């Protein structure tokens, strides 16, 4: 399976099919507490069959899952 195909499927699952929950936490503060994070964090829920394909793909191309998923979202 090609990178474009994996990216398209991940994009569909994240955006079009609404099966993903994305939470981005950034630096913020309020009057009582200050919560600071070095990096934004993203949590994505991917269907098991697509996750298996993603695992297979990253092994073939020696890429990270984060890089593939972030590329799909971008």
C-alpha positions, 0 to 999 in steps of 0.5 A: 500500500502506498504512502498516499493511500495510507494518508488518504485513509487516515485522513478520511478516518480522522476528518470525513468519517468522524471516527477520530477524537482530536484533543490539542492541549496548548499552553494556557493559564488561569488565575489559580493555576498555570499549566504549561506543556513543552509540546502540543499533544494530539490524541487520535482514535483509529479503527483497528483495521486501519491501525494494523495497516498503519503499523505495517506501513511504518515498518516498511518505510521506517517512518514514525506513526506520528509523522504519518498521522500528522502528515495526513492531518496536515 
